[in-house]
Structures are given as C-alpha cells and as structure tokens.
Amino acid sequence: IIPVTFRANGGYHDFARFAADVANLPRIVNLSNLTITPKAEGGLTLETTVRTYRYLDPAEVAAQAKSAKGGK
C-alpha cells in the first residue's frame, strides 16, 4: 500500500461527484485525512490521502509466501 496525497480545486458538488466515482471503482479505495478549505480567489481546495487495496489471487499469495521463505 502506497499512500498518495491528492489535491483538487473545485466546488462542493465536484468533490461529491469525485467521492461517488471513487466509491464505484472495482477495488477498495480509502480516502482519509480529508480537508476542504476555501480558496482566496473563490472555490474550494480538497486535500486527502488515497490508499487502494486489491484482492490477491491464489498465485500471488503463493508467490509472496515463497518469497517470505527465501525463495525455497
């Protein structure tokens, strides 16, 4: 898992659409440390940390187990 800091400018409804689109992705995506601040020139800034997860298939689990044992 590699956390990514995401920053976007827009309106409140733009951020709601973004969150809805993220919720519809085929994998688990976590938005944490979410902050929305007003911009001096108008509009808003959204900043969040994004983390994604995915299911490992049996071959990937086996490869990780083999790697953890030193490749034997």
N, C-alpha and C positions, 0 to 999 in steps of 0.2 A: 504494500500500500504506500503510495507516494502522495502526500497531501499537496494540493495545488491551491494557491491563493488566486481567487478570481475577483476581478473588479469590473464593474459596468456602470455606465451612466444612462439614465432614462427616467421614466416616470414610474409611479407606484404600480400601475397596471402592467407595464412592461416587465417588471420584476415578478409579478404574479404569474404572467404567461411563461416566463423563464422557469419558475418553480414548477408549474404544471407540466411543462415539456420535460424537465428533468425527472419528474415523477413517472412519466410514461416511457422512460428508457427501459430497454430489456435487461438491465442489470441494476444492482443496488447502488445508489449514489447518495451519499450523505453530505448535506450542506450544514456546516457548523460555524460557530463564531460569526454569525450573520449580523452585519451592521448596515443600516441605511442612514445616510447623512445628507442634509440639504447642501446643494452647491450654491456658491455666492451668486453665480450668474443665472440661477434657476435650475430646476430639475433636481434629481437626486443621484447619489452615488451608492451603489451596493457593493459591499466587500464581504466575501465569505471564503471559507476553506472548503474545498471539494475533495472528497475521498470516494473512490469507487471500489467495488468488490465484485468478484465473479465466482461462480461455481467451478471447482476444479474437476475435470473428468477423471475417471479411474487411472488412465495412463499418466496423467500429470501427478496424481497423488503417489503412484508407484515410483515415478522418476524422482520426486522430492524425497521419498523415503530412502531410495538407493543413494542419493547424493548425501543425505544426512549420515549414512553408514560408511561414508568414504568411498562410494562407488563400487563396493563389492557386491 
